Amino acid sequence: MENDEQPFPEGMSETEKVAELVRLLTLEQQTENHFLGQRKLGGIGRIFGGQVVAQALAAAQLTVADDRRPHSLHAYFLRGGNEDYRIEFSVERDFDGGSFSNRRVIAAQNGVPILNLIASFHRHEDGYEHAAPMPDVPGPEDLEREDEVIRRLTGDKDGFSNLRRNRGYEVRIPGDRFLSGQLSNAPAFVWFKVMAPLPDDPAIHRLVLTYLSDYGLLSASLFPHDISLTTSAKVRPASLDHAIWFHCDARADDWLLYALDSPWAGNARGFNRGSFYTRDGRLVASTAQEGLIRPIKPKG
């Protein structure tokens, strides 16, 4: 299904950029179990994986009772998505029990699957509580904006410029870690915040967090090897799967810390983990992803 939407208009305000992000994550219902995703305005090339996962979750939660919120999802990336086309989502309502619901989603373009997702939903229950503490890291005000780091390191030669252009969220990162590659096994982190207020709907904030959860996660398995996805031509990367566990609600229009690490890499794959914390230290979501990190062999 082709889409003739126009590129982003020049000079969009932060509020307009955030409204565009909300539009991107709002699906059109075609039938009871079939939905159509929006295309990113001005998108060129491969679709960002976080967009596909977030839109698939949006489709699943549209088929579940309002008192049930997602507690986990597991997705497999099958093929790269093409930003020339919108994505079609088909939902299977596998289970609705007394406390839990389960949904399967197939995301496809032109009839070809590009992602499979399973999501589980749970109604609220009281119980025991504990959580790992937030790591002691500098706050966002003490860090450079990502665009400032890019200009300083690369002279604005940004290999991911389409992803970063006209986005509705701000990114702050510690020094050169994500963009230059620094040999280290220490956990990495990044701060996110949507640039303008989002609607007071927890479902929208979960979808935005899901969208952001694919950002930088694959990089964690490359830090121990002094490689950056932004500036290195040594590796051919691709996300293979993606998992999120939602612990509690959080606002994505306030600062969220994403702490990342990678306990293993081998066989041209890397395993990555992430934890989302609110500014006041609450652990609100955990992620995991395995990615292809296939070394590029020199020609000749």
Number of C-alpha atoms within 10 A of each C-alpha: 11 12 12 9 13 10 11 15 9 7 9 14 13 17 15 16 20 22 16 19 22 18 14 17 24 19 21 14 14 12 9 10 16 19 24 22 24 20 22 23 18 16 20 13 13 13 19 19 22 19 25 27 28 24 27 33 27 22 30 28 22 16 16 20 13 10 10 16 22 24 17 19 23 19 23 18 21 16 14 17 24 17 20 20 19 19 27 27 29 20 23 15 14 10 13 15 8 8 12 17 22 21 22 22 24 21 27 21 20 11 10 13 18 19 24 21 23 21 22 22 24 20 15 11 6 5 5 4 5 6 10 10 10 18 13 7 13 12 15 20 9 11 16 16 17 20 16 12 22 21 12 11 15 14 10 13 12 17 14 11 11 16 16 15 11 22 17 21 19 17 20 23 23 20 13 16 21 25 21 20 20 16 13 14 15 12 15 22 24 23 25 22 22 25 21 19 15 20 13 9 9 16 18 19 20 23 23 25 26 25 20 20 27 22 17 17 27 28 26 29 27 25 24 18 13 14 23 21 22 18 18 14 11 15 17 13 19 17 20 19 19 24 24 23 18 22 16 14 16 21 22 24 20 16 22 27 25 26 22 24 23 25 12 12 17 11 8 13 20 24 21 24 23 26 23 27 23 20 15 9 16 19 24 19 24 20 24 22 23 23 22 21 24 16 13 11 8 6 4 3
